[in-house]
Amino acid sequence: MKISREDVLKVAALANLELTGAEVDTCRGHLDDILTYIDKLNELDTSGVEPLTQVVAASTDDSALRDDVVERADIIAEVLQGAPDPEAPYFRVPRVIEK
């Protein structure tokens, strides 16, 4: 296998996941499959393929894409009314990262 049990445990710790022994073995197998597939993709000759710069095909019609327009939404006070611990203009939430 390309990935060790220790690698899986390190990734799980970074993601704050508690995995059982069986889950570690399952994840190890899945991650190894992913890495093997990536190695297979790296074997492909892509020298003649132009890099993709935009996923939406450019159109000669100017109406295909609209201009970005900034519109201010003055709903902050209304939204914060439902928050348990607001401090405008933010929501205060409990700390989740303890490391």
CNS distance restraints for C-alpha pairs under 8 A (distance, minus, plus):
assign (resid   1 and name CA) (resid  29 and name CA) 7.95 0.50 0.50
assign (resid   1 and name CA) (resid  32 and name CA) 6.24 0.50 0.50
assign (resid   2 and name CA) (resid  32 and name CA) 5.78 0.50 0.50
assign (resid   2 and name CA) (resid  35 and name CA) 7.39 0.50 0.50
assign (resid   3 and name CA) (resid   7 and name CA) 6.24 0.50 0.50
assign (resid   3 and name CA) (resid   8 and name CA) 7.34 0.50 0.50
assign (resid   3 and name CA) (resid  28 and name CA) 6.55 0.50 0.50
assign (resid   3 and name CA) (resid  31 and name CA) 7.20 0.50 0.50
assign (resid   3 and name CA) (resid  32 and name CA) 5.99 0.50 0.50
assign (resid   4 and name CA) (resid   8 and name CA) 6.58 0.50 0.50
assign (resid   4 and name CA) (resid  28 and name CA) 7.19 0.50 0.50
assign (resid   5 and name CA) (resid   9 and name CA) 6.30 0.50 0.50
assign (resid   5 and name CA) (resid  24 and name CA) 7.01 0.50 0.50
assign (resid   5 and name CA) (resid  25 and name CA) 7.40 0.50 0.50
assign (resid   5 and name CA) (resid  28 and name CA) 6.68 0.50 0.50
assign (resid   6 and name CA) (resid  10 and name CA) 6.09 0.50 0.50
assign (resid   7 and name CA) (resid  11 and name CA) 6.23 0.50 0.50
assign (resid   8 and name CA) (resid  12 and name CA) 6.05 0.50 0.50
assign (resid   8 and name CA) (resid  24 and name CA) 6.53 0.50 0.50
assign (resid   8 and name CA) (resid  27 and name CA) 7.07 0.50 0.50
assign (resid   8 and name CA) (resid  28 and name CA) 6.19 0.50 0.50
assign (resid   9 and name CA) (resid  13 and name CA) 6.08 0.50 0.50
assign (resid   9 and name CA) (resid  24 and name CA) 7.18 0.50 0.50
assign (resid  10 and name CA) (resid  14 and name CA) 6.25 0.50 0.50
assign (resid  11 and name CA) (resid  15 and name CA) 6.20 0.50 0.50
assign (resid  12 and name CA) (resid  16 and name CA) 5.97 0.50 0.50
assign (resid  12 and name CA) (resid  17 and name CA) 4.93 0.50 0.50
assign (resid  12 and name CA) (resid  18 and name CA) 6.85 0.50 0.50
assign (resid  12 and name CA) (resid  19 and name CA) 7.28 0.50 0.50
assign (resid  13 and name CA) (resid  17 and name CA) 5.85 0.50 0.50
assign (resid  13 and name CA) (resid  18 and name CA) 7.44 0.50 0.50
assign (resid  19 and name CA) (resid  23 and name CA) 5.53 0.50 0.50
assign (resid  19 and name CA) (resid  24 and name CA) 5.97 0.50 0.50
assign (resid  20 and name CA) (resid  24 and name CA) 6.21 0.50 0.50
assign (resid  21 and name CA) (resid  25 and name CA) 6.39 0.50 0.50
assign (resid  22 and name CA) (resid  26 and name CA) 6.18 0.50 0.50
assign (resid  23 and name CA) (resid  27 and name CA) 5.98 0.50 0.50
assign (resid  24 and name CA) (resid  28 and name CA) 5.97 0.50 0.50
assign (resid  25 and name CA) (resid  29 and name CA) 6.28 0.50 0.50
assign (resid  26 and name CA) (resid  30 and name CA) 6.30 0.50 0.50
assign (resid  27 and name CA) (resid  31 and name CA) 5.95 0.50 0.50
assign (resid  28 and name CA) (resid  32 and name CA) 6.00 0.50 0.50
assign (resid  29 and name CA) (resid  33 and name CA) 6.20 0.50 0.50
assign (resid  30 and name CA) (resid  34 and name CA) 6.33 0.50 0.50
assign (resid  31 and name CA) (resid  35 and name CA) 6.23 0.50 0.50
assign (resid  32 and name CA) (resid  36 and name CA) 6.08 0.50 0.50
assign (resid  33 and name CA) (resid  37 and name CA) 6.18 0.50 0.50
assign (resid  34 and name CA) (resid  38 and name CA) 6.25 0.50 0.50
assign (resid  35 and name CA) (resid  39 and name CA) 6.25 0.50 0.50
assign (resid  36 and name CA) (resid  40 and name CA) 6.34 0.50 0.50
assign (resid  37 and name CA) (resid  41 and name CA) 6.27 0.50 0.50
assign (resid  38 and name CA) (resid  42 and name CA) 6.16 0.50 0.50
assign (resid  39 and name CA) (resid  43 and name CA) 6.64 0.50 0.50
assign (resid  40 and name CA) (resid  44 and name CA) 7.41 0.50 0.50
assign (resid  59 and name CA) (resid  64 and name CA) 6.52 0.50 0.50
assign (resid  62 and name CA) (resid  66 and name CA) 7.96 0.50 0.50
assign (resid  75 and name CA) (resid  79 and name CA) 6.11 0.50 0.50
assign (resid  76 and name CA) (resid  80 and name CA) 6.08 0.50 0.50
assign (resid  76 and name CA) (resid  88 and name CA) 7.80 0.50 0.50
assign (resid  76 and name CA) (resid  89 and name CA) 6.55 0.50 0.50
assign (resid  77 and name CA) (resid  81 and name CA) 6.35 0.50 0.50
assign (resid  77 and name CA) (resid  88 and name CA) 7.68 0.50 0.50
assign (resid  77 and name CA) (resid  89 and name CA) 7.88 0.50 0.50
assign (resid  78 and name CA) (resid  82 and name CA) 7.66 0.50 0.50
assign (resid  79 and name CA) (resid  83 and name CA) 7.30 0.50 0.50
assign (resid  80 and name CA) (resid  86 and name CA) 5.97 0.50 0.50
assign (resid  80 and name CA) (resid  88 and name CA) 7.26 0.50 0.50
assign (resid  80 and name CA) (resid  89 and name CA) 7.69 0.50 0.50
assign (resid  80 and name CA) (resid  90 and name CA) 7.86 0.50 0.50
assign (resid  80 and name CA) (resid  91 and name CA) 7.34 0.50 0.50
assign (resid  81 and name CA) (resid  86 and name CA) 7.89 0.50 0.50
assign (resid  83 and name CA) (resid  91 and name CA) 6.76 0.50 0.50
assign (resid  85 and name CA) (resid  91 and name CA) 6.57 0.50 0.50
assign (resid  85 and name CA) (resid  92 and name CA) 5.68 0.50 0.50
assign (resid  85 and name CA) (resid  93 and name CA) 7.46 0.50 0.50
assign (resid  86 and name CA) (resid  90 and name CA) 6.17 0.50 0.50
assign (resid  86 and name CA) (resid  91 and name CA) 4.86 0.50 0.50
assign (resid  86 and name CA) (resid  92 and name CA) 5.78 0.50 0.50
assign (resid  87 and name CA) (resid  91 and name CA) 6.20 0.50 0.50
assign (resid  87 and name CA) (resid  92 and name CA) 6.70 0.50 0.50
